Amino acid sequence: MAWVLLIPLLPALTFAVMAPMSRRARTTWRWLPLAAMSVSLVLSLLAFARVWPGGSQTPTFHATTVLARLGGVPLSVGIQLDPVSVMMLLVVTIVGVCVQVYSLGYMHRDERQGWYFAVLALFSAAMLLLVLADDFLLLYMSWEVMGLCSYLLIGFWHEQEAPRLAAIKAFLTTRVGDVGFAIGLAVMWASARTFDFSVVLHGFPFGTAIATMIALGLLFGAMGKSAQVPLHVWLPDAMAGPTPASALIHAATMVAAGVYLVARSLPIFEQAAPWVLEAVLVIGILTALTGGVLALVQYDIKKILAYSTISQLGYMFIVLGAGAEGAALFHLMTHAFFKSLLFLGAGVIIHATHTQDIREMGGLRRAMPWTTATFLVGALALSGVYPFSGFWSKDDILTTLWTSGHLVAFWFALGVAALTAFYMTRLCVRVFGDNACSLAREGHNEMLAPMALLAAITAVVGFSSQTFAHFLLGETQAPLNLTIALTGTAFALGGIALGVWVYLFHGVDTDRLKVRVPYVYAALQHKLYFDLVYDRVFVGGFRSLSAWLAGFDRTVIDGAVNGAAQLWSATATTLWRGDVTLIDGAVNGVGALVRGAGARAREIETGRLQTYQRLALAVLLLLLVLSVVLLRGA
Amino acid sequence: MSALLTVIVFLPLAGVAITALIPRSRGGSAKWVAVTVMAVDLALVAWLVANFDRARAGVAQFVVNVPWVAQAGIRYHMGADGISLVMLVLSTLLGLIAVVASWKVTDRAPTYFAMLLLLQVGMNGVFLALDFVLFYVFWELVLVPMFFLIGMWGGTRREYASIKFFLYTLAGSVFMLVGIIALYLATGTFDITALAAKGAAGVLGIGFQNWVFLAFFLGFAVKVPIWPLHTWLPDAHVEAPTAASALLAGVLLKMGAYGFIRISLPILPAAARAWAPWIALLAAISIVYGAAVAFAQTDLKKLIAYSSVSHMGFVMLGIASLTTVGLNGAVAVMFSHGLVTGMLFLVVGIVYDRAHTREISELSGLSVAMPVTGGLLAFASFASLGLPALSGFVGEFLSLLGSWESRVVPHWITVVAAFGVLLAAAYMLWMVLRVVLGKPSEKVAALPDATLREVVMLTPLIALIVTVGVWWGSLLGYVDPAVRAVLAVFGRAA
């Protein structure tokens, strides 16, 4: 089954082939990544067939190679195919192919589109390798390469300032998390001398203290990548990139890698002190709330979706905190499909209306029926309405929280569900409802087709809930708890109803509400001041420190060096003067020596090149004489 | 067989003799002599690598050991273990590339290329010498051509920079000479291998070791450079011509770190262990301080110079860990930093040749105006900030692993050092944002892109950066056995 390796390798080779090409050649070969991804998709399906019916934690396929030997100890990396990785493979390749097809339409006018497709291929390769990795080292390496691709795609239109700044912000913010990740790996290595899942995730006795340190490190990394509070600030800005790239990277796959990481390493979290998992839960709640609340006040369609992504990732963290990776991964999968669908829909809308501001949209349902229909499928799924996929995965999460006794988290999750339904209703009413006339035209077929596919998946994949749980973990899931399902539905419908009342029927004057609670609105407008504080404290602080240290380096440290040189020069000059005036001729030999030194030193001060050359030649001659003398001695 | 190392070291000296005979009117032929000599030298090194016994990489191979000054016990003793070998590859490869990068040099060309070749003798010799006097001669030999390269072909403040470079490093190496003599007086030998055996046997007392260690420390630390002995570096880098900058950062800095590995650790193990926490502290300071100061720079070369201070901190951290993992990491950073920083200086040279400025504020939008140059600069920047799958990651990661598991380095130092990885991304990407991205600035807009010669000369560096980054064993397969031999004296878990 070594062909499994081809799944990440084909897109990687595509990048390697396209990267050195000229701009024009890259444009000609822009379909190549799609071809590679399609083959990867077929291979992933084959892999799925091999792993089916799943339920077992032992990998169906496992291959390792020794990366290097350290002190004779082999450091190996490898890939493994188990139910979790095959599920992730399918998500990445399906969404990946959809985005590639869609991009052929979306990017077809861009001069540099070849580079865009090449980077998309590299990203897919890294993400596919990440989910296949059988060890934390390969996972970490793929993780970082994804970060590079994210940077390159966010900054794709770098002639404008916003994408440039957003790109560097995304890379640095996620790298803050990666510092923790790296330290976590160092702790793991010092204890286990290996990164292999088969060792460290299968009962390696780390002890509570060590396991806590490792888990915190991994959690830190996951928080950066999955945009968890307080490291979430990069994701909304990342929307400056091309929309299909946002769909793949910043909605469906890369941002979910943090969830995947924690889900994979849950055995270590369980060995750690109990408060670590509780911290995961609390971070999840905070993130879900922050994302949801901030999505409420955005007018940029992509930013609403971005905050929604943050919120949904928080949802996954909540249930991870309850120790249930199955529910988290199920939501990861359904979210990947419906959120990429929403982003692709947003892309069509932006293409058609030439704006991202929902206040300038309206009435698009008539001009763009296909986009409207598929977008609504995505929105209903995100809101958690039966029978769309989001309903099932959200229900899974609620049930898990309820049955495991995390009641506070349960109520928060319900609240966020209502909030989600509310802001999605706001979005949909503004964009599709109202009666503003629009000259917008429906998107191209190569853009609509992938959306239709994703909508179809979103409509049906939820029903696989039971099968999924069994396939992934071999767990038999309890049948649908009707009370919880109905409660969840009630909250979702409540949110929708409220949204319809407020935004369609103008039941509440939102402008007056903003005036009534100015502080709340200002806080939301300023994104809860996260960016402001980071900018002042960390960015500003580092800039000042850096400028101060540069001055310190010039004046104090280098000043000391120059001062020492001048001191020596002055001493030598004084000695020479004393020599000629007081004891001239008394000690000719010594005098000559000091005179030489003094003269030389003075000339150093005067800065004449010839002097330096003579000085250097003198040293060279001295060395030559030395070796000649020594040689003669021999 | 045993003549091979001698040929590799002294072949460039033959080139010096030939170029010295070239009349100034025919100066254009000097570069052909230099490139031929360096290509042959590199080919010989390639042959050496091919015939190197990796299983025995822990011991010196291709040894030549004959009396030189019999009365004083000075021997002509050279050999290559795994660490020497990878440093020799780096030195000869960058040496050849430096010659190609200097193709347009016409000002006193014969002397210029003679200096590059003379420099090569010293660089090759330092990494192979196993006798202290020989080592010292090569060590000092390096200073002279570099002094002239900076002083005669450098920028506007070349006089100050060259004299500072010369005197600063000379001051350091005077202490080293004291150390060498002290060791000789105590043991009666200049032979590094023999001294290492005595070091392992515990012949030398700890008090004596501490003083000698300090003497060597001053010599090596200036060269590395370790904070706060680093201020000669930015000046020398900025004023040096492109090829000299590349060699200075790529090879010369490694001599200091190599000295710690080859001399300080094996010969003075007790002192090394006692000093290790302090060296680790200075390393962490170098990492963070170098990165912070790099961030504030407005001159591209100065930024890269301070980034070198930061990266060399990772080398010293790995060495101070006294673990096999850390030391593997240190050598990997040495090798990678040579490739990456060499490449950075060469690309900046490409830009400077055309734009006649290195001011970051005057450069922008390279990727639009000069897509190839901009792409190369971005690639080198990502390699420099330690992106996995490129060589920079390997060493820095292993250095951190080693320093965490080390018994002599406190954990908090590792944590501080780990933030250096974040800071490296900050100053590098901030530079990329201003220089590579955006709309082309006035100075950049109409510039021609990199030529075929320039791209071809960088290709081997790119290939090695990717190869080492993806397949760690291609480098560490040579290094690990040698590292184990160096650390054998410290026991299994130092």
Boltz contact constraints between the chains, C-beta under 6 A:
constraints:
  - contact:
      token1: [A, 67]
      token2: [B, 472]
      max_distance: 6.0
  - contact:
      token1: [A, 68]
      token2: [B, 472]
      max_distance: 6.0
  - contact:
      token1: [A, 68]
      token2: [B, 473]
      max_distance: 6.0
  - contact:
      token1: [A, 68]
      token2: [B, 476]
      max_distance: 6.0
  - contact:
      token1: [A, 69]
      token2: [B, 480]
      max_distance: 6.0
  - contact:
      token1: [A, 70]
      token2: [B, 324]
      max_distance: 6.0
  - contact:
      token1: [A, 70]
      token2: [B, 325]
      max_distance: 6.0
  - contact:
      token1: [A, 70]
      token2: [B, 328]
      max_distance: 6.0
  - contact:
      token1: [A, 71]
      token2: [B, 324]
      max_distance: 6.0
  - contact:
      token1: [A, 71]
      token2: [B, 484]
      max_distance: 6.0
  - contact:
      token1: [A, 141]
      token2: [B, 388]
      max_distance: 6.0
  - contact:
      token1: [A, 144]
      token2: [B, 388]
      max_distance: 6.0
  - contact:
      token1: [A, 145]
      token2: [B, 389]
      max_distance: 6.0
  - contact:
      token1: [A, 148]
      token2: [B, 387]
      max_distance: 6.0
  - contact:
      token1: [A, 158]
      token2: [B, 437]
      max_distance: 6.0
  - contact:
      token1: [A, 159]
      token2: [B, 439]
      max_distance: 6.0
  - contact:
      token1: [A, 164]
      token2: [B, 433]
      max_distance: 6.0
  - contact:
      token1: [A, 164]
      token2: [B, 437]
      max_distance: 6.0
  - contact:
      token1: [A, 168]
      token2: [B, 429]
      max_distance: 6.0
  - contact:
      token1: [A, 168]
      token2: [B, 433]
      max_distance: 6.0
  - contact:
      token1: [A, 172]
      token2: [B, 425]
      max_distance: 6.0
  - contact:
      token1: [A, 172]
      token2: [B, 426]
      max_distance: 6.0
  - contact:
      token1: [A, 175]
      token2: [B, 422]
      max_distance: 6.0
  - contact:
      token1: [A, 175]
      token2: [B, 425]
      max_distance: 6.0
  - contact:
      token1: [A, 179]
      token2: [B, 418]
      max_distance: 6.0
  - contact:
      token1: [A, 179]
      token2: [B, 419]
      max_distance: 6.0
  - contact:
      token1: [A, 179]
      token2: [B, 422]
      max_distance: 6.0
  - contact:
      token1: [A, 182]
      token2: [B, 418]
      max_distance: 6.0
  - contact:
      token1: [A, 183]
      token2: [B, 418]
      max_distance: 6.0
  - contact:
      token1: [A, 186]
      token2: [B, 400]
      max_distance: 6.0
  - contact:
      token1: [A, 186]
      token2: [B, 401]
      max_distance: 6.0
  - contact:
      token1: [A, 186]
      token2: [B, 404]
      max_distance: 6.0
  - contact:
      token1: [A, 189]
      token2: [B, 401]
      max_distance: 6.0
  - contact:
      token1: [A, 190]
      token2: [B, 404]
      max_distance: 6.0
  - contact:
      token1: [A, 190]
      token2: [B, 405]
      max_distance: 6.0
  - contact:
      token1: [A, 545]
      token2: [B, 292]
      max_distance: 6.0
  - contact:
      token1: [A, 546]
      token2: [B, 292]
      max_distance: 6.0
  - contact:
      token1: [A, 546]
      token2: [B, 295]
      max_distance: 6.0
  - contact:
      token1: [A, 546]
      token2: [B, 296]
      max_distance: 6.0
  - contact:
      token1: [A, 547]
      token2: [B, 296]
      max_distance: 6.0
  - contact:
      token1: [A, 549]
      token2: [B, 292]
      max_distance: 6.0
  - contact:
      token1: [A, 549]
      token2: [B, 293]
      max_distance: 6.0
  - contact:
      token1: [A, 550]
      token2: [B, 293]
      max_distance: 6.0
  - contact:
      token1: [A, 550]
      token2: [B, 296]
      max_distance: 6.0
  - contact:
      token1: [A, 553]
      token2: [B, 293]
      max_distance: 6.0
  - contact:
      token1: [A, 557]
      token2: [B, 228]
      max_distance: 6.0
  - contact:
      token1: [A, 557]
      token2: [B, 231]
      max_distance: 6.0
  - contact:
      token1: [A, 558]
      token2: [B, 231]
      max_distance: 6.0
  - contact:
      token1: [A, 561]
      token2: [B, 231]
      max_distance: 6.0
  - contact:
      token1: [A, 607]
      token2: [B, 159]
      max_distance: 6.0
  - contact:
      token1: [A, 609]
      token2: [B, 159]
      max_distance: 6.0
  - contact:
      token1: [A, 612]
      token2: [B, 151]
      max_distance: 6.0
  - contact:
      token1: [A, 612]
      token2: [B, 159]
      max_distance: 6.0
  - contact:
      token1: [A, 612]
      token2: [B, 163]
      max_distance: 6.0
  - contact:
      token1: [A, 616]
      token2: [B, 147]
      max_distance: 6.0
  - contact:
      token1: [A, 620]
      token2: [B, 144]
      max_distance: 6.0
  - contact:
      token1: [A, 623]
      token2: [B, 140]
      max_distance: 6.0
  - contact:
      token1: [A, 630]
      token2: [B, 69]
      max_distance: 6.0
  - contact:
      token1: [A, 633]
      token2: [B, 69]
      max_distance: 6.0
  - contact:
      token1: [A, 633]
      token2: [B, 71]
      max_distance: 6.0
  - contact:
      token1: [A, 634]
      token2: [B, 69]
      max_distance: 6.0
  - contact:
      token1: [A, 634]
      token2: [B, 70]
      max_distance: 6.0
